């Protein structure tokens, strides 16, 4: 489990599912241009977690972007997978919350399991 999530769990809160970037993330334009260094840093620092109370997503090394949304405030978690994504087990997730909050995250390992964990938690 990631350090950010470990340090910010509520009392009696349990992690249900955790995922990270898929290896295909290294073959993006940024990954190829930086010789895989930037995707490696992202893979080490970014966290995608479903707990029994909320979804926690933390991105960044020096400056953070965090999305911590209570399960009751989330309308849906959409998954988008290409043919290659279905074959290799990666895709994009879009979290849509009440009030119009919409955040997308790409090249995530097992996005269907992420959504399934969310659905089982609620």
C-alpha positions as CSV (number, residue, x, y, z in Angstrom):
1,X,0.0,0.0,0.0
2,X,1.2,3.5,-0.8
3,X,2.6,5.8,1.8
4,X,0.1,8.6,1.3
5,X,-2.9,6.2,1.8
6,X,-1.3,4.6,4.8
7,X,-0.8,8.0,6.5
8,X,-4.3,9.2,5.7
9,X,-6.6,6.3,6.5
10,X,-9.4,6.9,9.0
11,X,-9.8,4.8,12.1
12,X,-11.1,1.3,11.2
13,X,-10.9,2.1,7.5
14,X,-9.7,-0.8,5.3
15,X,-8.2,-0.9,1.9
16,X,-10.3,-3.0,-0.5
17,X,-8.4,-2.6,-3.8
18,X,-5.2,-0.9,-4.9
19,X,-3.9,-0.6,-8.4
20,X,-1.2,1.3,-10.3
21,X,-0.1,2.1,-13.9
22,X,0.2,-0.7,-16.4
23,X,3.6,-1.4,-18.1
24,X,2.1,0.0,-21.3
25,X,2.5,3.4,-19.6
26,X,6.2,3.3,-20.4
27,X,5.5,3.2,-24.1
28,X,3.7,6.6,-24.2
29,X,5.3,9.6,-26.0
30,X,6.5,11.0,-22.7
31,X,7.8,7.6,-21.6
32,X,9.8,7.2,-24.8
33,X,11.1,10.8,-24.7
34,X,12.3,10.5,-21.1
35,X,13.6,6.9,-21.6
36,X,11.1,5.6,-19.1
37,X,12.2,7.8,-16.2
38,X,9.0,9.9,-16.0
39,X,6.7,6.9,-16.1
40,X,8.8,5.1,-13.5
41,X,8.5,8.1,-11.1
42,X,4.8,8.2,-11.7
43,X,4.5,4.4,-11.1
44,X,6.4,4.8,-7.8
45,X,4.6,7.9,-6.5
46,X,1.0,7.7,-7.8
47,X,-1.7,5.7,-5.9
48,X,-5.1,4.5,-6.9
49,X,-7.0,3.0,-3.9
50,X,-10.6,2.0,-3.0
51,X,-11.3,1.7,0.7
52,X,-14.5,0.7,2.4
53,X,-15.4,4.4,2.8
54,X,-13.9,6.3,-0.1
55,X,-11.8,6.4,-3.2
56,X,-8.3,7.9,-2.8
57,X,-6.2,8.9,-5.7
58,X,-2.9,10.6,-5.2
59,X,-0.6,11.8,-8.0
60,X,2.7,13.6,-7.9
61,X,6.1,13.6,-6.3
62,X,6.8,17.2,-5.2
63,X,3.4,18.8,-5.7
64,X,0.4,16.6,-5.1
65,X,-3.0,16.2,-6.7
66,X,-5.3,14.2,-4.5
67,X,-8.8,13.1,-5.1
68,X,-10.5,11.7,-2.0
69,X,-14.2,11.2,-2.5
70,X,-16.6,9.5,-0.2
71,X,-18.3,6.5,-1.8
72,X,-21.7,8.1,-1.3
73,X,-20.7,11.1,-3.3
74,X,-19.7,9.2,-6.3
75,X,-22.3,8.7,-9.0
76,X,-20.4,6.3,-11.2
77,X,-16.9,5.0,-12.2
78,X,-16.7,4.6,-16.0
79,X,-14.2,2.3,-17.6
80,X,-12.8,2.7,-21.1
81,X,-10.7,0.0,-22.7
82,X,-9.4,-0.4,-26.2
83,X,-9.0,-3.8,-27.8
84,X,-5.3,-3.9,-26.7
85,X,-6.5,-2.8,-23.2
86,X,-8.8,-5.8,-23.0
87,X,-6.1,-8.1,-24.1
88,X,-3.4,-6.7,-21.8
89,X,-5.6,-5.7,-18.9
90,X,-5.3,-1.9,-18.8
91,X,-7.6,1.1,-19.5
92,X,-8.9,4.4,-18.3
93,X,-11.2,5.2,-15.4
94,X,-13.4,8.3,-15.1
95,X,-14.8,9.0,-11.7
96,X,-18.0,11.1,-11.8
97,X,-19.1,12.6,-8.5
98,X,-22.1,14.6,-7.4
99,X,-22.0,18.2,-8.4
100,X,-20.3,17.5,-11.7
101,X,-16.9,16.4,-10.5
102,X,-15.2,14.4,-13.3
103,X,-11.7,13.1,-13.2
104,X,-10.0,10.7,-15.6
105,X,-7.0,8.5,-15.2
106,X,-5.3,6.6,-18.0
107,X,-3.3,3.4,-18.4
108,X,-4.5,1.9,-15.1
109,X,-4.0,-1.8,-14.5
110,X,-7.2,-3.8,-14.0
111,X,-9.7,-0.9,-14.4
112,X,-12.7,-3.3,-14.3
113,X,-11.5,-4.7,-10.9
114,X,-11.2,-1.1,-9.7
115,X,-14.8,-0.4,-10.7
116,X,-16.0,-3.8,-9.3
117,X,-14.3,-3.0,-5.9
118,X,-16.1,0.4,-5.9
119,X,-19.4,-1.2,-6.6
120,X,-19.0,-3.9,-3.9
121,X,-17.9,-1.3,-1.4
122,X,-21.1,0.7,-1.8
